[in-house]
């Protein structure tokens, strides 16, 4: 299990390479929900998502320990983050992406000087290839969430939020593989155990919800949720025990609720977030937290949107 000292160490490790993201507020959002909402703007982070925190912590440590090459398997935010930070630290990186990878995401990785290798269609195809490349090149494979340094890096969001809103009562976090929420739980619960931390998954990508209900890691088959950053098939071996021990609640949101949160954020706060980043806000707007008069932190986890697909993210 990752601990608070490791999250604090990660904060020191990455502070000069990432942004301290702002907390945004909206009077209309407070009025709509009956709560004080504080939006942690990770969509304004370098590379457009929280992923740069964990990637920076893991890549920087790997380079300090002698790694001369970095590999990852991802066509999305994790791949962009790894490519960016490796380039900043002067080490080559290769990102293994699916053969049907979105061209816009591939272009973003290439913009950070990441080399692209196409392999298969699933993570089961990509991960072994990335691990092989790391071994062949004297390097390190950086997984997207199931790694202690990655989890600790993501936990720095929790430390920042506690500094920015010291009397926060609830923190709402989107859940994919569980790296983000595991890190936040680790940071927050050791400092203020009374703060409620609530996870949010799409109804059609409910692997963590099922795993918690079954009290063991439970995989799902594919999902077509618009929250593409949350399309993991199961929680991680490292992340799931943290959620089992520390998570207060997990709620599910529909595709329509995600779309409504996406539209609200764009229209009312003038912030462009990705559907994955809208899931936590969807839980708040839909009333599924069943709270009034609370100070609630909502993690807007990313803002990397293919503008040509935006019409798919809006309510009909």
N, C-alpha and C positions, 0 to 999 in steps of 0.2 A: 504494500500500500504506500502511496505517496503521502508525505506529511507536510505540515505547514512550513517547516524550515526549508524544505526543497522548493516550495513555491516562492518563499522569500528570496532564496538564492537565485531562482530563475528571474525574478524581478530585477535583481542587480545585474544579472548576466545579459539581459536583453534591453535594458532601459535606454541605452544609447543608440539602439538600432530600430526601435519601433516608435509609434505614436502613443502618447497617453490620450486616449480618445475621450471626447467630451460626453457629458450627460445632457440630453435634450429634454425639454418639457413642452407640453401643449395644454393650454387651458381647455380647449374643446375636448381633448382626450380625457382630462380629469373630470369634466362635466359629464361626459358620456358614461364613464365607468364608476363614478362616485368614489374614486380613489385618487391619490397623488401618484402619478406615473412618471418614472424617470427612465428615459430611453438611453441605454448604454450603446453609443454609436460606433460599434465595431465595423460597420460598413465604411467608415471614414478612416479605417486603419490602413497601413501600407499593404499593398496588393489587394485591398478591398475586402478583407475579412480577418477574423480573429486568428485564422490559421497561422499567420506569420509569427505569433507569439510562441507557440509550441515548436514550430519549425526552426525558429531562431535559436531557441534554447538547445534543441537537439543537435542542430548542425554546428553551432559554435562549439559546443562541447566535443563533438566528434572531431572537428578540425584541431582543437587543442590537444586531443589525444593522438593526432597523427594522420587522420583520414585525408587522403588526397583526391577523393572523388565521392560524390553524393548521388544516390539513386532514390527515386520514389516511384510509386505506382498511383497515378491520379491524373485525370484530365481536368480537374476542377480547381478549387481554392487551395488545396494542399499542394498540388503540383506547382501552382504559381508561386506560393510562398517559399517552397523549397528552392525553386529555380532562382528566385529573387535573392534570398539570403546567401545562397552559395556563391552567386555572382558578386554580391557585395563583399564577401570574404575572400574572393579570389580563388575559388575552387570550382572546377567544372561539375556540372550536374546533368544527369539524364533522367527524364521523366518518361515512364512507360505508360502509354495511353491506349485505350481501346481502338480497334480499327475503325469504328464508327464515331470517333470523338468529334465533338462539336468544333468546327473550324475556328470559331471565335475564341474558344478556350485554348486551343492549340496555339493560336497566334499570340495570346497573352503570355503563355509559357515561353514561347520563342522570343518575345519582347524582353524577357529577363535573361536571355542568353541560355536558356535551358535547351538541351538537345532532346529531340523527340524520337522515341522508338515506339512503333505501333505493335501491339500484341493482343490477339484474341478479342473477346467481347466482354469478359467478366473479370472481376478482381482475382478469381482463381487462376486465370491466365496471366494477368499482369504481375502479380506479386512475386511469383517464382522467377520471372524474367528479370525484374528489378533486383531481386536478391542475387541472382546470378551475375548481373552486370556489376554490382557492388563488389562482389568477391573477386571477379576477374580484374577489376581496376584498382584494387587496394583501397577500396572505399567502404562506405557505410550505407545501409538501407534505412531510410527514415519512414516508418509507418505513419499513417494519418492520425491515429488516435491511441492505439494500444501500446504505449511506450511511456515509461515514467517521466522522462524529460519533456515529452510532448504534453502530457497531462499537467505537469508542474507549470509549464509555460502558459497553458490556457488558464490556469488558476490565478494568474496575475490580474485577470479581469476582476475577479472577486476582491482582491486587495485594493485595486483602484476604486471600485464602486463603494467599498466601505469608507475610503478616504473622502470620496466626493459626496456621499449621502450617508453620514455616520449613523443616522437613526432609521435606516431602511428596515422594513419589517418582512418583506417577501421578495424573493428574487426568482424570476421566471426565465427558463432557459430552454432553447430548442435542443432536441436530442437526436443524434444520428448514431455514431458508434459509441458515443459517451465520453469522449475526451474532454470536451468543453465543460459539461456539467460535472464530471468527476473532479476536474481541477477546481472549479468554483466551490463545490462541496467541501473539498479538502481545505481550501483557504478560509471559507466563511464559517464552517461549523466548529472549527477549533477556536476561532476568535469569538464568535457570538452564536452559540448553539441554538438560541431561541429563534434566530432568523429562519423563516420557512423557505426552503428551496423546492421549487416545483418544476418538473420537466414537462416538455410538450412534444408530442409526436403527431405526425399526420395519421389519420385513421387507417390509411392504406399502407403505412410503413410502421407498423406497431410492434416491431420485434422486441423492443425493451419492455413495453407494456406487457406483452405475453410472457417474457422471461421473468419479470417480477411476479406475475400472477402464478406462474408455474414453479417459481423458486429455483429455476435453473435456466441456463442460456438456451433460448429457443429461437431457431432460425425461421425466417419466412422466405417464400419464393419471391420473385421479382415484384416490383411495384412501379406504378406509373405516376406517382405523385409529382405535382409541379415543384415541390420542394426537393429538387434533385440532390442537394447536398446532404439530405437525410435518408438517402436510399440505401442504407446499409442493410444487410440481410440478418445480422445479429449483433448484439453488443459485444464489446471486447472482453477478453479473458482478464485483463487488468481493471477495466472500467466497471464491469458489472458488479463485482464485490463491493466497490465503493458505493454504488447506487443502492445496493441491497442494504448496506449498513446506515447510510446517511440521508438518503432522499426522503423528503416528506410526502410527496405526492407526484403522480404523473397523470396528465390529462391528454386526451386525443382531440384533434381538431379536424374538421372536414376540409375538403378542397375549396368549397365555397367560402368557408370562414377564413382560410388563408388568403384567398383572392380579395375578400373584403378588407382585410388588414393591409394587404399590399396597396390597394387603392386608397385607403384612408391615409396611409403614410405619405404616399405620393401627392395626393391632393391637399391634405391639411397641414402637413409639416414640411412639404417640399423636399422630402428625402427619398432618394431612390434606393430601395433595398431589394434583395432577391427574395423569392418566395420562402426559401429556408429561413431567412432572417425575419420573415413576417409571422412565423408560426407561434412564437411566444406572445407576440402582440395579439394574434388571433384568439388565444386563450383568454386574454384579458378583455378584449372587445366583446367576445361572445358571452361573457359572464360566467364562464366555467370555473373560475376561481371562487365564486360565491363570496366575495368580500366587499366591504364598504368601509370607507374612511381609513384605508391602509396606505402606507408608503411602499410602493411596489417598484422594484427595478426590473426592467425588461431588456433582455439582451438582443439587440439587433445584430445578428452574427455576421452578416455580410451584405455586400451590395453589387456583386458581379452579375450583371444582367445582360443577356443578349437582347439588344433593343429590337431586333427583328422578331422576337418571340413574345414581346410584351403583351400583345393582344390576348395571348393564352392565359395571362396571369390576372386578367380583369374579369369581374363578374359580368355575366351576360345581361 
